[in-house]
Amino acid sequence: MVNLGEITVDLIGGGTPSTSQPEYWDGHIPWMTSANLAGRVISSGMRNITEKGLQNSATNIVPKGSLLISTRVGIGKVGIAGIDIAISQDLTGLVPDNDKADIEYLYWAILNKSSQLSGLSQGSTVKGLTREYVRNLKLLLPPLPEQNKIAEILSTVDQGIEKVNEAIKKTQRLKNGLMQELLTKGIGHKEFRDTQIGKVPKEWEVVKFSNVFKLASGKSRPKEISEIHTQKMAVPVYGGNGILGYTNRFMIDNETIVIGRVGEYCGSIHKTQKSSWVTDNALYALAIEKHKVNLDFLTYYLAFINLNKFKKESGQPLMTQTIVYSIGCPLPPLPEQQTIAQILSTVDERLELLRKRKGRLERVKKGLMNDLLTGRKRVRLEV
């Protein structure tokens, strides 16, 4: 067990050049705040400053291979400087003693204490950690070869999560592109016409949502509600932004669409399971003209047009039945609706698999951090 100061060569404070002095900015020196401290290795700044900005402010350059710790805003965030970089007053640079500590190991060890750091921040207006507190922060320090191995294991899992994140982003971009194409141009159409919702294929009908479904408000939350799904509490309870818990009785016994009614998430769209409960923070489709519209197609189209932009702004954001009813809805032939929905559902299935894989990897990472950074489990070193 060591104090962080025992394995540190230097602690570096930061600052912000005056934004009223143009000659301090847009130079060649990268500069960053805690706002863009994300990911393990930091390879670029938020902005660039000039030599004048560096010399005439409290900012300092943290050398490559040091730790960047958020000690004033966003406390507990940590990263490794992949380049020489100037920092704001929200950050503290930590230059490690490389003969005693592996920089990657220190990253993981301090990240594992992020909740402790944020909980112990001081100050009434701008909370922050003093440099003295950082210097006295206690860490478990295994021998250097074991630090290297622990860091390698955790970084490997983290790289796996990053790859899955990239796959999720790529798949989401694919879905967005497909929605734009399929929900406005359909499949294989050559002729288009102008309508109240823009150009659509000539064969498509355009009607108001009032011709497609009837909306109703949800009810008060059930008295018995569980945060987790159990055999007894198995019916999902939908609020304004999706499932908020589970209960033991249902209000609706068929699949339907839920629309966020009030607050930040008004206009958000969710398709329910067969049995569900909908709270009074949401609207739901009480009756859908199923001979006209496919439920999945309708769900995708409602999400695509972003109902939130139509919200009533007086006081608290509000989505009303009248607002929804007045919006135009395209109606391709029912078989085409089904095909469009099937294509988009296939992409959604891929997204769900990727998110589950990410969840499994994050659980593995959390377990490894708890075990390896506390000494509960030791790593086997190659001989």
C-alpha positions, 0 to 999 in steps of 0.5 A, spaced: 500 500 500 503 506 497 501 513 497 500 516 490 505 521 491 510 516 493 510 513 486 509 520 482 515 525 480 510 531 479 503 533 480 502 539 474 496 544 475 492 547 469 489 553 467 485 557 461 488 562 457 484 568 457 478 567 451 478 575 450 485 575 447 485 572 440 493 571 440 492 566 445 488 561 441 489 557 435 496 555 435 500 549 435 499 546 442 493 542 444 489 544 450 484 540 453 479 540 459 475 535 463 469 535 458 473 531 453 477 527 457 474 520 455 477 513 453 483 511 455 489 514 451 488 522 449 491 523 443 488 530 441 486 537 445 479 540 445 482 546 442 489 549 441 493 555 444 499 559 442 506 560 446 503 566 448 497 563 451 501 558 455 506 563 457 501 568 460 496 563 463 496 558 469 496 552 464 502 547 463 504 542 459 503 535 461 508 530 458 506 524 454 505 518 458 503 521 464 496 521 467 490 526 466 486 526 472 479 530 473 480 534 480 475 539 479 469 538 474 467 531 472 471 528 478 474 521 478 475 521 470 482 519 468 486 518 462 493 517 459 496 523 455 498 520 448 501 526 447 504 532 450 498 536 452 496 543 456 491 542 461 485 547 464 484 548 471 479 542 471 485 537 471 491 535 474 497 532 470 500 526 474 508 524 472 509 517 474 516 514 477 516 509 471 521 505 475 516 504 480 509 504 477 506 502 470 502 508 467 497 503 464 496 500 471 495 506 475 490 508 470 486 502 472 487 503 479 485 510 479 479 509 475 477 503 480 477 509 485 473 514 481 466 513 485 470 514 491 474 520 488 467 523 486 464 522 493 470 525 497 470 532 493 470 538 497 468 545 495 461 548 496 461 552 489 465 548 484 467 541 488 474 539 487 480 535 490 486 538 492 493 536 490 494 534 497 489 529 497 491 526 490 498 526 493 495 522 499 491 517 495 492 510 497 493 505 492 495 497 492 501 496 488 504 489 486 511 488 483 512 492 477 511 485 472 505 484 475 502 491 474 504 490 467 500 483 466 494 486 470 494 492 465 495 488 459 489 484 461 484 489 463 486 493 456 485 487 452 478 487 455 477 494 454 479 494 447 474 488 445 469 493 448 471 499 444 471 494 438 464 492 439 462 500 440 465 501 433 460 496 431 454 498 434 456 505 431 457 502 424 450 498 425 446 504 427 449 509 422 446 503 417 440 503 420 439 511 420 441 510 412 436 505 411 430 508 415 431 515 411 431 511 404 426 506 406 421 510 409 421 516 404 423 512 398 420 505 399 423 499 395 424 499 387 419 505 386 421 510 380 416 515 380 414 520 386 409 525 388 409 531 392 405 531 399 405 534 405 410 530 408 415 531 402 416 527 396 413 519 396 412 514 391 407 515 387 403 509 389 403 511 396 397 514 400 398 519 405 394 520 411 393 523 418 395 519 424 388 520 426 386 515 420 391 510 423 390 509 430 386 512 436 390 514 442 389 514 450 393 516 456 396 511 461 394 510 468 397 511 474 403 507 476 401 500 479 402 500 487 406 494 486 412 495 482 419 492 481 426 494 478 427 487 476 424 482 472 422 476 476 417 470 475 412 474 479 413 481 477 413 480 469 409 485 466 413 491 464 411 498 466 412 503 460 413 510 462 415 516 458 422 513 456 421 506 456 420 500 461 421 503 468 419 497 472 415 491 472 409 489 476 404 483 477 398 485 473 397 488 466 393 494 463 394 492 456 394 485 453 396 486 446 402 489 443 402 496 441 406 503 441 407 508 447 409 515 446 412 519 451 407 524 453 410 529 458 417 532 460 424 531 457 422 525 453 416 527 450 415 524 443 419 518 445 417 511 441 417 504 444 413 498 442 410 494 448 410 487 449 404 483 449 402 484 456 404 491 459 402 497 463 402 504 461 403 510 466 400 517 465 406 520 463 405 516 456 400 515 451 399 509 447 395 506 441 388 504 444 386 502 437 390 501 430 387 500 423 391 493 422 388 493 415 391 499 413 398 499 417 403 494 420 405 495 427 412 495 426 412 499 420 408 504 424 413 504 430 419 505 425 416 511 422 414 515 428 421 514 431 424 516 424 420 523 424 422 525 431 415 527 434 419 531 440 420 536 435 412 537 434 412 538 442 408 543 445 413 548 449 408 552 454 411 550 460 413 543 461 414 540 454 408 536 452 405 531 447 398 531 446 393 527 442 391 533 438 399 534 436 400 527 433 393 526 430 395 532 425 401 529 423 402 526 416 403 519 415 405 515 409 401 508 407 405 504 402 401 497 400 401 493 406 406 488 404 411 493 402 410 496 409 411 489 412 418 488 408 420 495 410 419 493 417 422 486 416 429 489 413 429 494 419 428 489 424 434 485 422 438 491 423 435 492 430 436 484 432 444 485 430 444 492 434 441 488 440 446 482 439 452 487 439 449 491 446 448 484 449 456 482 447 458 489 450 454 488 456 457 481 457 464 484 456 463 490 461 461 485 466 467 481 465 471 488 466 468 490 472 469 483 475 477 483 473 478 490 476 475 488 482 479 481 483 486 484 480 486 491 483 485 488 490 489 482 490 483 477 490 486 474 484 493 474 482 496 473 475 500 468 473 507 471 470 511 468 464 517 464 466 
